[in-house]
Amino acid sequence: VATTHVEQIFRNDTPYTLEGTYFFPLPETASIVEFSIWENGKKLTGEVRSREEARRIYEEIVRRQRDPGLLEYAGKDLFQATIFPIRPNSDKKLEMVYSEVLGAESSTVAYRYPLGMGKNLWRTPQRGVEGGGRSLPIQNFGTVSGRVEISGKSALRNIYSPSHNIDVKNNGERTAIVSFETTGNNNDFQLFYGVSNDDFGMSLVTYREPGKPG
């Protein structure tokens, strides 16, 4: 089982209060564990609700000028987070945790973290996604860093990434820490490693540098 912790900071450099819409493509076997936004140094944990109920609650909160964070299904394997308000000249931090089951083929485990979805989402119209039929500018990423912790009951072998330069630090034969940092690389992060059996675990934490585009 792989647990992924996503932390992103969005910057509003305008003099206006904005509403943010955030799309995130989930792996087919993944499920949301937690979704939170930060406001004035406080972590506000939201709930995953049905699309209709979430929209109704969101509209009520917007009318009261409070801070909701909605996570709702926007299409096949795609979730949409709506955040309001993002105040003028300020940051808004979003956190999401999801888990998924990774399969091992020929004793090799594959993990993918979606970094290229943003450009593809706006380039190709998406059914059921608001604004998907319009031609919108492609948003480039700022700095993205990630840390992957791998642990297993057997020795780990041949840890590598075909998509990014990684730093691998082994802590014995059964655990390893993989880290990466990239700027402007819109390719999905891919990681492969070999195991002797199917007993393994992994967690990933990603961070996008505040004040950067994307």
N, C-alpha and C positions, 0 to 999 in steps of 0.2 A: 504494500500500500504506500503510495506517495502522497504526502501532504504539502501543498503549495501555499505559501503566505505571500500575498501581493500587497505592496505598499506603494502608493503613488501620490504625488503632491501636484496639484494643479494651481496655476497662478493666473489671477485676474489682474492684468495691468491696465484695465480701463477704469474710468471714473464712474462706472455704472455697476449696479448689482446684476449679476448674471445667473442664469440657470445652466447647470452643466448636465450633459448627457454622455454617459460612458458605456461603451460596448465592450464586452469581454467574451471571447469564444471559449467555451468549456470543452474539454475532452469528452468523448462519448460516454465514458464510464464514470465521469466525475460528478460529485455532488457538493453543494455549497455547505460549508460548516459554519461560517460566520461572515457577516458583512457589517462594517462600521465606518462612520465618518467622525472626524475630530472637529470640535468647535470650541474655541477659547480654552484650549488645553485639555478639554474633556473628551473622552472616547464615548461615542453614542452608538450602541450596537442595535442594528435594525433586525427586522424579521423578513423572511422570504414568504411572500403571500401570493395568492392567485392574482393574475393580471388585473381583473376587474376590481377586486377589493383594494389592491395596491393603488390603482389609479384614483379610486374614490377617496381614499385616505390622503393621498398626496395632494389632491386638489383642495381638500379641506384645510390641510396644513399650510399650503401656499397662501390661502386667503387669510390665515392668521399670522403670516410672516414668521413661521417657525422653521426649524432646520430638519427636514426629512431626508432620508436616504432610502431610495427604493431600489430593489433588485428584482427584476421581473424578466420572464422569458420573452425574448424578442424574435425568436426564430429557432431553427434547428441548431442545437448546441450553442446558442448565442444568448447571453444575458445582457440586460440593459440596466444600468444604474442611473437614476435621475437625482440630482443634488441641487438643493436650493435653500438659502441663497448663497452665492459666492460673492462676498462683499468686495467693493472697489479696492484695488491695490492690495490684495490680500491673498493668502494661500488657503487651499482646502485639501486636507489629507484624507485619503480613502484607503481602507484596508479590507482585504477579502481573503478568506481561507477556504480552500477546497481540497478534497481528497479524491483519489482515483486509484484503481487497481491497474498495476502494470503487469503485462504478460512477458514471459521469457521465451524467446524463440531461439533454438539451438544454443541454449544456455546464455543468451545475450539479452539483457534488459534494455529497452529503449524508452527514453523520456523526452518529451517535447514541451517547450513553453512558448506560447504564441506571442511573438513580437511583430510579425508581419501582417497581422490582421487589420491594423488601422488603415494602411494604404489600400489594401484590397477591399475593405468595406466601403470606402468612399469612391473607389474607382469603379466598382461593379454595383449596379442597383441590387438591393436586397429586398426580397418580398417580405412585407410585414414590418419593415424597419422604416421609421419616419425619416424622410429626407433621402431615402435610398435611391429614389428616382432622379435626384438632382445631381448635377455635376459640381462637386465640392472640391476645394483645394486639398491636396494630400498633405497631411501633417507629418513633419519629420520628427524623429525622436531626439531627445536630449541624451543625457548620460544615463545608461541603465546598468546597474550592477546586480549580481546575483551570487548567492552562496548555497551550495548543495551539500547536504550531509547524507552520506550513504552508510548504512549499517546492514550487516548480514550475519547469518549463522555459519557461513562458510567463507573461504577466502575470495576477495574481489580480484578480478583480473581485467587488464586491458581497458582502463577507463579513458575514454576519448570523446571529443566533440568535433564533428565535421563542419560545424557552422561558426564556431567562435574559438578564439584562443582562450585556453583555460589553465588554471594553476591547480595542480592536484597535490594534496598533502595526505599521505597515508598515516593512519594511527593504528599500527598493527596491520594484520592481514585482512581483518573483517570490517574495518571502518575507514572512511576517507572523507575529506572535505574538498570540494571542488568550488572554485571561485572564478568569476569572470566580470569584466567591465567593458562596455562598448559604448561608442558614441556614433550615432547615425547609421547603425547597422539594423536594417529593418527585417533581417532574416529571422525566422523562428530559431530559438535556442534548442539544439539537439544534443543529447548526451546518451552514450552507450557504455555499458560495462558488462563484463562476464561474471557469472556465478556458477557454483557447482551444483546448486539445487534451487528450488523456487522460494526459499525462505530468505526474504530480504526486506529492507525498509529504506525509505528515502524521504527527505524533506527539503524544500527549496524556499528561500526567502529572496525576493527581488525588491529593488529600491530604485526609484527614478529621482534623480537629483532635482531639488526644488529650483524654480527660477529658470529652468531650461524648457525649450519648446517641446511639445509632444504630450 
